[in-house]
Amino acid sequence: MKISLGFKKRSVMITSILGCLAFVASAIFAWDLPVEKALNFLVLCLVLVLLIVVASFITVFVIKQVRRLF
């Protein structure tokens, strides 16, 4: 029997994103973090995530080609 507490996976993701945004906003306002530096960090994180996704797609493609070969 599965116990449901009323939480959906979407609500957990939305809560996590809002928590991250609140932390970044508090860093900008409380610690005088320049907005440019925060945006540079965001761009760097997005580029790194994109590289990880591309590397995973390449890995899956190579594994499928090797399986097809054998």
CORJO-V482068 format. One record per residue. N is the residue number from 1. RES is the residue in one letter. SS is DSSP state (H for helix, E for strand, L for the rest). OMEGA is omega in whole degrees, 0 to 359 (* if undefined). Layout:
n;res;ss;omega
N;RES;SS;OMEGA
N;RES;SS;OMEGA
//
This chain:
n;res;ss;omega
1;M;L;181
2;K;L;180
3;I;L;181
4;S;L;181
5;L;L;179
6;G;L;178
7;F;L;176
8;K;L;180
9;K;H;178
10;R;H;183
11;S;H;178
12;V;H;179
13;M;H;179
14;I;H;179
15;T;H;179
16;S;H;180
17;I;H;179
18;L;H;177
19;G;H;177
20;C;H;178
21;L;H;178
22;A;H;179
23;F;H;179
24;V;H;178
25;A;H;178
26;S;H;177
27;A;H;180
28;I;H;185
29;F;H;186
30;A;H;185
31;W;L;180
32;D;L;176
33;L;L;179
34;P;L;181
35;V;H;179
36;E;H;180
37;K;H;178
38;A;H;179
39;L;H;176
40;N;H;178
41;F;H;178
42;L;H;179
43;V;H;178
44;L;H;178
45;C;H;179
46;L;H;178
47;V;H;180
48;L;H;177
49;V;H;178
50;L;H;177
51;L;H;178
52;I;H;179
53;V;H;179
54;V;H;179
55;A;H;179
56;S;H;177
57;F;H;179
58;I;H;179
59;T;H;179
60;V;H;179
61;F;H;180
62;V;H;179
63;I;H;179
64;K;H;179
65;Q;H;178
66;V;H;178
67;R;H;180
68;R;H;180
69;L;H;180
70;F;L;*
//
